[in-house]
Amino acid sequence: MTHSDILLHPDPSRTVIRPFSPEDPQGFVVPGHPRAGRIIDRVLAMDDSELEIDRARVTDSLDERHRDVEMLLMRRFDEVARQIGLDVAAIDQRRALLIGAYFCEEYSFEAAALFNPSIVAHPDQTGVAPGALRFILSLRGIGEGHVSSVTFRTGSWTPGRAPDVDPASATAVPPIIEQDGGANGATAIRLHCGGSREVSESVLFPITPSQRQGIEDLRLVQFSEEDGSQHYYGTYTAFSGAAARSELLSSADFRSFEMRPLEGDAAGGKGMALFPRRVNGRYAMLGRHDNENIWLLESDDLYTWNGGRRIVRPRYSWEFVQMGNCGSPIEIEEGWLVLTHGVGTVRNYCIGACLLDKQDPAKVLARMMLPLVHPSPKERDGYVPNVVYSCGALVRDRTLLLPYGVADDFATFATVGLDDLLAAMA
């Protein structure tokens, strides 16, 4: 492995304005007069001079690092007004802006950590130097309350050279959120990020009750359908604080997204990863819903996953506790390359790899006896010690580009030739 000098550390100055919804605790609910309504009544009772001082203070502060603040606050006002049945026509714009501000919060989405990256080719490759590839990197950011959100970076890479990562924008933009109600909580969430001028400005934070504590470990894949069309999908773990389940993010251009929960008995766990195309006419997925082995799942429905077959079991000491994938399988000439994670002594997480048969991915052709990446003296300390972990990699010109997280704290890169990697398998 050749390790990059790039270190992507969390930046607490990057904040996003997200909804804030104060509610009454159990036993203190006021029938017919919700807390939101009481807050609004207090704003409506303010005299004009007090109102103007507060409004100017709020907008001046937010204008320092956010765009279109008044539009954002008015949109939040409209959302709250609809929820409680408020007569918006009776409220002047200054009061509406201030009401919107009372139901927002500025959230530092990567204040504590920035790790567990995934990577795909950028949908726009215009102007890229010959031999180079522009990419999009997703990262898991952790902020206040150990809540996980998804943030993005862009960069470029030429095999044989170190990758370049573009500086992140100082501005982060919340998506416009639309929800389509469904049975059993199967709500489709549409996120419109048209306000972002570049991908690094888009932040996907928890929206639904199933995601309350975090959107974790997005595993991106560029999916090719049988008709040649392409789409981006990403499996992720939605964590409510009490239960985890797998959900699916989809996008055509990284400017708008859809989130939907996955269904079936295999979807109630973590770490699912979609193959980049159908295999033998069916969708295929890797999972670890027993929290020990890697499973192969097949389905005719992208959103429903049941059963499956155990295909990779712990064999070597560094994976005795647990195995899982480190992102979607990568199709190479020799078969399906799967980067794996293994958990061993003292809960050390290492990264390995195995090779699956291209026609029958249930067949394991070879696997690494020793880890590809392991926690080294300089890569063991952080929020969660002794962990290296990835949610996806790229192959180009017989070279693997592997972004990975270190100690649930920061992210970096490494590269290795495919021939060297395969030679280390048995």
Sequence and secondary structure as in RCSB ss.txt:
>XXXX:A:sequence
MTHSDILLHPDPSRTVIRPFSPEDPQGFVVPGHPRAGRIIDRVLAMDDSELEIDRARVTDSLDERHRDVEMLLMR
RFDEVARQIGLDVAAIDQRRALLIGAYFCEEYSFEAAALFNPSIVAHPDQTGVAPGALRFILSLRGIGEGHVSSV
TFRTGSWTPGRAPDVDPASATAVPPIIEQDGGANGATAIRLHCGGSREVSESVLFPITPSQRQGIEDLRLVQFSE
EDGSQHYYGTYTAFSGAAARSELLSSADFRSFEMRPLEGDAAGGKGMALFPRRVNGRYAMLGRHDNENIWLLESD
DLYTWNGGRRIVRPRYSWEFVQMGNCGSPIEIEEGWLVLTHGVGTVRNYCIGACLLDKQDPAKVLARMMLPLVHP
SPKERDGYVPNVVYSCGALVRDRTLLLPYGVADDFATFATVGLDDLLAAMA
>XXXX:A:secstr
 EE S  B   TT  EEEE      TT   TT  HHHHHHHHHHTS HHHHHHHHHHHHHHHHTT SSHHHHHHH
HHHHHHHHHT  GGGS HHHHHHHHHHTEEEE TTSSEEEEEEEEE S  TT  TT EEEEEEEEEEEGGGEEEE
EEEEEEE TTS  EE    S  B  EEEEE  GGG  EEEEE TT SSGGGBEE   SGGGTTEEEEEEEEEEE 
TTS EEEEEEEEEE SS EEEEEEEESSSSEEEEEE BSTTSSSS  EE SB BTTBEEEEE TTSSSEEEEEES
STTB    EEEE   SGGGSSEEEESSS EEETTEEEEEEEEE GGG EEEEEEEE SS TTSEEEEBSS SB  
 TTSS SSSSSBEE S  EEETTEEEEEEEETTTEEEEEEEEHHHHHHTB 
